[in-house]
Amino acid sequence: MSDVEVTYKEPLTRDETARYLSALAAALADEGEVELELGATKMKVRVPGKVRCKVEVEIDRDEVEFEVELTWKTATRDQSAPPVEQTEPDTADEQAKDAHAHHSARRKASAR
């Protein structure tokens, strides 16, 4: 069973997708701390120097699914710095919107 998983889906143009992935790549290359905006939820994820990268392409008749999945081992649970920090929405209205979005928990970074 997972500790934390947040899933967020949003339609983007190809250019918006490229900018999102470029920003993600820059954060990974910089200090390894990535801040993800997933709707009204923001998460900071600390990424170590070495990760496993899985690329998957699935083609059905009328749809192509392209996934990039990064995985890594977390620090032991007795260390004080968590690998994931999650901030809650600021307003009750945003919290109500989030109640309709699917949030499940797992340490899996997934691109929009």
Backbone as a ProteinNet text record, in pm:
[ID]
protein_1_A
[PRIMARY]
MSDVEVTYKEPLTRDETARYLSALAAALADEGEVELELGATKMKVRVPGKVRCKVEVEIDRDEVEFEVELTWKTATRDQSAPPVEQTEPDTADEQAKDAHAHHSARRKASAR
[TERTIARY]
83.7	0	88.6	50.7	127.9	107.5	209.4	198.1	130.8	172.3	118.7	109.2	-1.2	-13.4	-108.9	-67.7	-154	-157.1	-275.4	-291.2	-368.4	-319.5	-386.6	-376	-485.9	-486.2	-540.7	-479.4	-519.9	-485	-576.8	-542.5	-445.5	-340.8	-240.6	-212.6	-168	-119.9	18.1	66.1	199.6	304.7	290	384.7	380.7	261.1	248.8	313.3	294.2	354.2	506.3	560.2	705.2	760	690.8	735.5	731	625.2	611.4	726.3	753.3	860.6	997.7	1016.7	1143.5	1166.5	1060.8	1072.5	1103.1	1040.5	1065.9	1211.3	1259.8	1398.2	1496.8	1468.5	1556.6	1563	1449.4	1446.7	1524.9	1512.2	1587.7	1737.8	1778	1919.5	1979.2	1898.5	1947.8	1985	1894.4	1921.6	1852.5	1771.6	1702.1	1577.2	1535	1409	1308.1	1203.3	1104	974.1	919.2	788.3	686.8	587.8	484	355.5	293.3	161.7	61.8	-22.4	-121.2	-258.7	-309.4	-434.6	-410.9	-493.4	-481	-377.4	-322.2	-224.8	-83.7	7.5	149	226.1	322.6	408.2	553.7	639.2	783.1	837.9	915.1	973	1124.4	1197.2	1343.2	1387.1	1461.6	1504.3	1654.4	1696.6	1839.5	1916.8	2046.6	2132.8	2114.7	2057.3	2039.3	1894.7	1829.7	1690.5	1678.6	1570	1535.9	1434.4	1454.5	1364.9	1300.3	1168.9	1093.9	1012.2	1025	947	857.2	730.7	633	546.8	530.8	441.4	340.1	213.6	105.9	18.3	1.1	-78	-200.1	-315.3	-441.7	-491.1	-602.2	-652.5	-664.7	-723.8	-751.5	-681.6	-583	-516.9	-374.3	-285.5	-147.2	-124.2	-67.4	-33	118.5	177.7	322.2	350.6	420.4	448.2	597.8	639.3	775.5	761.8	822.8	810.6	948.9	968.6	1094.1	1069.9	1156.9	1144.6	1280.5	1276.7	1398	1362.7	1464.1	1446.8	1439.8	1352.5	1343.1	1437.4	1461.5	1543.8	1468.9	1540.6	1473.9	1375.8	1271.7	1163.1	1206.4	1318.8	1358.5	1432.9	1464.7	1527.1	1419.9	1457.6	1357.9	1308.2	1386.6	1345.2	1265	1135.7	1054.7	1088.8	1076.7	1105.9	997.1	879	767.2	705.8	682.8	607.9	484.5	369.9	245.8	181.7	138.9	66.4	-78.2	-166.4	-309.5	-356.5	-471.3	-527.8	-550.9	-545.1	-556.4	-699	-796.2	-932.3	-1026.4	-1140	-1242.4	-1295.3	-1302.3	-1349.6	-1255.2	-1123.5	-1026.1	-1031.9	-1056.8	-1069	-1189	-1298.6	-1417.2	-1387	-1311.4	-1272.8	-1188	-1096.3	-1008.1	-1083.8	-1194.4	-1273.5	-1325.6	-1342.1	-1392.1	-1279.3	-1156.8	-1042.5	-997.5	-939.9	-893	-754.1	-742.5	-613.5	-594.4	-496.1	-457.6	-309.4	-256.6	-122.5	-20.3	87.8	200.3	314	434	547.5	582.9	509.3	530.5	509.6	612.5	596.3	535.8	427.7	368.7	345	386.1	364.6	217.8	174.6	34.2	-6.5
-117.7	0	124.5	223.1	345.7	439.9	520.9	623.9	749.1	792.3	914.7	896.2	934.2	942	1054.4	1138.3	1245.1	1231.8	1223.3	1214.6	1336.8	1401.4	1519.1	1511.9	1530.9	1529.2	1661.4	1711.4	1839.2	1838.4	1881.5	1890.5	2006.9	1981.7	2082.9	2080.2	2193.4	2194	2127.6	2097.2	2038	2135.6	2266.4	2366.9	2377.6	2376.4	2380.4	2257.5	2144.2	2020.3	2029.8	2083.5	2099	2192.2	2303.1	2395.9	2329.9	2252.3	2182.4	2083.4	2003.2	1904.1	1970.5	2083.2	2156.7	2211.4	2265	2316.3	2202.4	2089.5	1972	1926.6	1922.1	1882.2	1980.3	2109.4	2210.1	2194.1	2167.7	2147.5	2022.4	1916.8	1793.8	1818.5	1893.9	1919.2	2015.6	2105.8	2209.3	2151.5	2146.1	2098.6	1967.4	1917.3	1792.5	1807.9	1932.2	1953.9	2003.5	1926.8	1956	1996.4	2111.7	2152.8	2127.4	2046.2	2011.1	2082.8	2147.8	2206.5	2111.7	2055.7	1957.2	2011.9	2100.2	2167.6	2262.3	2253.2	2339	2286	2170.6	2108.9	2131.3	2165.3	2177.3	2075.2	2012.8	1915.1	1946.6	1931.3	1939.2	1799.1	1755.6	1621.8	1636.2	1576	1574.8	1449.8	1473	1363.6	1342.1	1219.7	1193.1	1198.1	1182	1187.5	1072.5	962.3	845.7	797.9	781.6	734.8	626.6	551.2	458	528.3	520.3	585.1	478.5	480.8	385.3	465.9	432.1	496.1	390.3	423.7	327.6	396	330	377.5	267.8	304.7	209.3	266.8	189.4	235.1	146.4	209.1	142.7	198.4	150.9	194.8	346.1	409.8	553	638.1	582.4	658.4	608.5	703.7	671.1	720.5	635.1	673	667.2	777.3	790.3	827.8	742.5	765.2	766.6	858.1	859.9	849.3	747.4	722.6	721.3	802.8	806.1	744.4	654	593.5	593.8	599.3	594.7	552.3	510.1	470.4	595.9	592.3	703.5	678.4	783.2	769.7	681.9	627.5	545.5	631	569.4	642.2	716.7	678.4	746.6	877.4	908.7	1036.1	1144.2	1265.5	1370.1	1434.6	1439.4	1509	1416.5	1444.2	1359.4	1383.5	1281.4	1299.2	1377.2	1390.8	1460.5	1555.8	1680.6	1775.7	1813.1	1812.6	1846.5	1962.8	2063.3	2174.6	2164	2198.6	2189.1	2315.4	2310.5	2429.1	2539.3	2665.3	2778.9	2810.5	2787.1	2829.4	2711	2733	2628.2	2595.2	2696.6	2673.6	2579.6	2602.3	2514.1	2374.4	2365.6	2235.2	2160	2231.1	2166.9	2114.9	2192	2146.1	2020.4	2020	1904.8	1780.8	1798.2	1682.5	1606.9	1676.9	1613.3	1549.9	1594.1	1539	1410.2	1323	1194.7	1214.2	1196	1200.7	1068.7	994.4	875.9	887.7	805.6	831.4	730.1	782.1	699.7	789.1	755.8	836.9	803.1	858.2	832.6	963.8	1020.8	1145.1	1112.1	1175.5	1150.3	1282.2	1290.9	1412.1	1424.9	1548.4	1575.1	1497
0	0	0	-73.9	-89.3	27.7	54.3	156.8	101.2	-18.5	-79.2	-229.4	-287.7	-433.7	-467.7	-559.2	-608.7	-759.4	-814.9	-959.7	-1006.1	-1108.9	-1163.5	-1314.8	-1382.2	-1528.5	-1578.8	-1686.3	-1742.9	-1891.4	-1976.2	-2118.6	-2141.6	-2217.9	-2250.2	-2399.5	-2451.3	-2589.2	-2591	-2708.5	-2719.7	-2666.7	-2697.1	-2647.6	-2494.8	-2435.7	-2289.9	-2227	-2289.7	-2240.2	-2244.7	-2353.4	-2366.7	-2259.1	-2232.3	-2127.8	-1990	-1964.1	-1835.7	-1816.3	-1919.3	-1910	-1901.4	-1971	-1963.1	-1822.7	-1761	-1624.1	-1527.1	-1548.5	-1465.6	-1481.4	-1604.1	-1630.5	-1567	-1575.3	-1515.6	-1363.8	-1300.7	-1155.4	-1116.5	-1194.8	-1167.9	-1180.2	-1282.5	-1307.4	-1205.4	-1152.2	-1062	-925.6	-835.4	-700	-668.1	-760.7	-734.7	-650.7	-623.5	-553.1	-655.6	-672.2	-775.3	-707.7	-747.7	-698.2	-808.8	-776.8	-873	-836.9	-934.7	-915.1	-978	-894.9	-938.4	-903.9	-989.6	-958.2	-842.5	-738.9	-621.3	-522.3	-547.9	-458	-510.9	-420.8	-456.2	-374.6	-440.1	-372.1	-404.1	-303.6	-326.1	-308.8	-406	-403.7	-417.2	-326	-333.5	-408.7	-515.7	-603.3	-583.7	-553.6	-533.2	-665.1	-655.1	-772.3	-869.7	-826	-912.6	-902.9	-1018.3	-1024.4	-1130.9	-1124	-1232.2	-1320.9	-1450.4	-1545.5	-1633.2	-1637.1	-1719	-1819.8	-1946	-2051.8	-2112.2	-2123.9	-2175.7	-2281.2	-2393.7	-2499.2	-2525.2	-2518.7	-2544.2	-2655	-2760.5	-2874.4	-2889.1	-2875	-2904	-3036.9	-3082.7	-3213.6	-3225.9	-3126.5	-3139.3	-3033.2	-2962.6	-2856.6	-2835.4	-2807.5	-2771.9	-2629.5	-2546.6	-2410	-2397.1	-2354.2	-2340.1	-2194.8	-2123.5	-1981.8	-1955.9	-1871.2	-1819.2	-1668.1	-1611.7	-1467.3	-1405.5	-1303.1	-1229.1	-1092.5	-1051.4	-918.7	-850.7	-716.7	-637.3	-496.4	-426	-286.6	-200.7	-101.2	-7.5	108	185.7	305.4	404.7	499.4	600.4	678.7	728	794	920.1	981.8	1104.3	1078.1	953.7	921.8	918.7	959.2	978.9	849.9	745.3	623.5	533.2	515	428.4	281.6	195.6	54	-18.6	42.7	-20.3	80.4	39.6	120.8	41.9	108.5	39.6	112.1	35.8	94.1	51.3	140.9	112.9	42.5	-24.5	-89	13.9	-32.8	56.6	99.5	15.1	47.1	53.7	119	126.9	-11.5	-99.9	-236.4	-310.3	-295.2	-359.7	-299.3	-168.7	-104.8	-158.9	-186.2	-243	-383.1	-462	-595.5	-585.4	-489.8	-473.2	-429.9	-361.3	-318.8	-439.7	-552.3	-673.9	-755.4	-730.9	-804.6	-736.9	-815.1	-761	-702	-571.5	-503.6	-432.2	-470.1	-396.1	-369.2	-287.3	-239.2	-283.9	-341.4	-381	-423.7	-389.1	-431	-573.6	-664.5	-806.1	-877.9	-933.7	-1007.3	-1141.5	-1173.3	-1303.9	-1372.8	-1495.2	-1572.6	-1603.1	-1623.7	-1649.9	-1767.5
[MASK]
++++++++++++++++++++++++++++++++++++++++++++++++++++++++++++++++++++++++++++++++++++++++++++++++++++++++++++++++

